[in-house]
Amino acid sequence: MDHEGPLKLSTGIAHLDVEPFPRMKLMKLYYLTLEEIKDLPDKYGYKFLSQELTRFRMKTVDETRSIRQIEEKVASGLIEELIYQAHNELKLIRIMKSWKPWEHIFSEVQEKEELLNMMNIRNDNPFPAKGENYDMARANKPQRRASAGVHPEDN
């Protein structure tokens, strides 16, 4: 995948070198991310958010040839930083697949629901707290009495 415009000489960030083929590398990383994330359960919210972000960035990289325009549209730093983020996202998904954090989350939610059902406790509060609206209280105050001769020209 070719790109338009010259590459920068330096990223200006320590230990982050200029990538010679950034669009190709990003597309490969995004493709791998979408493949890895398929194994996560659908009801796990992270899967949905990660998929949408990856698809948006993948579409942007695919449709835009200019490196500068990609950086502006994605608005998450330099293209080398996007590559670094994509690497980290891929690593995180692989770690999460081995740890399976969704099992713990879903089991806790089910336990709480079962406990509430056993105790016949409703989730809705019959006595909702009403916050005071100080702006309305100030606006509805009665007018002040005229001062005792402090401003005689107001008479």
C-alpha positions as semicolon CSV with decimal commas, in nm:
position;residue;x (nm);y (nm);z (nm)
1;M;0,000;0,000;0,000
2;D;0,157;0,321;-0,113
3;H;0,109;0,657;0,048
4;E;0,109;1,015;-0,074
5;G;0,351;1,281;0,040
6;P;0,694;1,256;0,196
7;L;0,766;1,065;0,514
8;K;0,896;1,262;0,809
9;L;1,262;1,235;0,909
10;S;1,183;1,180;1,276
11;T;0,875;1,130;1,489
12;G;1,009;1,356;1,762
13;I;0,923;1,088;2,018
14;A;1,199;0,897;2,192
15;H;1,235;0,530;2,087
16;L;0,967;0,563;1,818
17;D;1,115;0,536;1,469
18;V;0,955;0,647;1,143
19;E;0,765;0,361;0,981
20;P;0,850;0,325;0,607
21;F;0,517;0,153;0,517
22;P;0,268;0,278;0,775
23;R;-0,058;0,217;0,587
24;M;0,029;-0,143;0,507
25;K;0,135;-0,216;0,865
26;L;-0,179;-0,055;1,013
27;M;-0,410;-0,247;0,780
28;K;-0,240;-0,575;0,874
29;L;-0,266;-0,499;1,246
30;Y;-0,632;-0,397;1,217
31;Y;-0,711;-0,712;1,020
32;L;-0,541;-0,927;1,287
33;T;-0,729;-0,742;1,561
34;L;-1,066;-0,807;1,396
35;E;-0,976;-1,175;1,354
36;E;-0,868;-1,212;1,718
37;I;-1,168;-1,031;1,861
38;K;-1,415;-1,271;1,696
39;D;-1,346;-1,523;1,974
40;L;-1,473;-1,292;2,251
41;P;-1,838;-1,333;2,357
42;D;-2,090;-1,099;2,194
43;K;-2,235;-0,976;2,523
44;Y;-1,893;-0,852;2,637
45;G;-1,907;-0,474;2,581
46;Y;-1,536;-0,439;2,509
47;K;-1,577;-0,651;2,196
48;F;-1,829;-0,412;2,043
49;L;-1,632;-0,097;2,125
50;S;-1,305;-0,238;2,003
51;Q;-1,458;-0,366;1,680
52;E;-1,617;-0,031;1,599
53;L;-1,297;0,164;1,669
54;T;-1,089;-0,078;1,462
55;R;-1,334;-0,073;1,171
56;F;-1,343;0,309;1,171
57;R;-0,965;0,333;1,169
58;M;-0,933;0,058;0,908
59;K;-1,179;0,238;0,679
60;T;-0,996;0,568;0,726
61;V;-0,658;0,413;0,642
62;D;-0,803;0,231;0,342
63;E;-0,975;0,538;0,193
64;T;-0,702;0,795;0,263
65;R;-0,361;0,782;0,097
66;S;-0,206;1,082;0,274
67;I;-0,038;1,006;0,607
68;R;-0,113;1,356;0,738
69;Q;-0,483;1,323;0,655
70;I;-0,502;0,985;0,830
71;E;-0,346;1,140;1,140
72;E;-0,598;1,427;1,129
73;K;-0,904;1,206;1,071
74;V;-0,820;0,952;1,341
75;A;-0,696;1,227;1,577
76;S;-0,497;0,997;1,804
77;G;-0,147;1,114;1,735
78;L;0,113;1,032;1,472
79;I;0,073;0,730;1,246
80;E;0,358;0,561;1,431
81;E;0,161;0,607;1,753
82;L;-0,142;0,448;1,584
83;I;0,075;0,149;1,496
84;Y;0,192;0,128;1,857
85;Q;-0,169;0,148;1,980
86;A;-0,277;-0,125;1,735
87;H;0,005;-0,352;1,859
88;N;-0,103;-0,297;2,219
89;E;-0,469;-0,359;2,134
90;L;-0,378;-0,689;1,971
91;K;-0,170;-0,792;2,274
92;L;-0,454;-0,698;2,509
93;I;-0,709;-0,905;2,318
94;R;-0,480;-1,208;2,329
95;I;-0,429;-1,164;2,704
96;M;-0,803;-1,123;2,762
97;K;-0,875;-1,441;2,566
98;S;-0,655;-1,635;2,808
99;W;-0,780;-1,463;3,126
100;K;-1,151;-1,458;3,026
101;P;-1,258;-1,161;3,243
102;W;-1,615;-1,178;3,110
103;E;-1,676;-1,502;3,298
104;H;-1,617;-1,326;3,629
105;I;-1,828;-1,024;3,535
106;F;-2,124;-1,224;3,407
107;S;-2,121;-1,463;3,704
108;E;-2,126;-1,168;3,949
109;V;-2,420;-1,008;3,769
110;Q;-2,613;-1,335;3,771
111;E;-2,542;-1,387;4,143
112;K;-2,668;-1,039;4,226
113;E;-2,984;-1,087;4,019
114;E;-3,053;-1,421;4,186
115;L;-3,001;-1,270;4,530
116;L;-3,239;-0,982;4,454
117;N;-3,499;-1,225;4,321
118;M;-3,472;-1,443;4,630
119;M;-3,518;-1,144;4,859
120;N;-3,798;-0,993;4,645
121;I;-3,616;-0,661;4,629
122;R;-3,690;-0,431;4,341
123;N;-3,417;-0,231;4,173
124;D;-3,632;0,081;4,138
125;N;-3,628;0,321;4,432
126;P;-3,975;0,410;4,564
127;F;-3,836;0,726;4,726
128;P;-3,622;0,900;4,464
129;A;-3,413;1,188;4,590
130;K;-3,515;1,520;4,446
131;G;-3,226;1,759;4,398
132;E;-3,278;2,122;4,475
133;N;-3,264;2,358;4,183
134;Y;-3,092;2,664;4,321
135;D;-3,124;2,864;4,000
136;M;-3,504;2,840;4,005
137;A;-3,515;2,925;4,375
138;R;-3,316;3,241;4,308
139;A;-3,530;3,336;4,008
140;N;-3,858;3,304;4,200
141;K;-3,761;3,524;4,496
142;P;-3,983;3,824;4,566
143;Q;-3,851;4,167;4,481
144;R;-3,661;4,346;4,752
145;R;-3,808;4,647;4,922
146;A;-3,680;4,987;4,827
147;S;-3,395;5,106;5,043
148;A;-3,455;5,373;5,307
149;G;-3,342;5,682;5,121
150;V;-3,006;5,558;5,011
151;H;-3,077;5,651;4,649
152;P;-3,307;5,952;4,651
153;E;-3,301;5,987;4,269
154;D;-3,495;5,659;4,239
155;N;-3,807;5,818;4,393
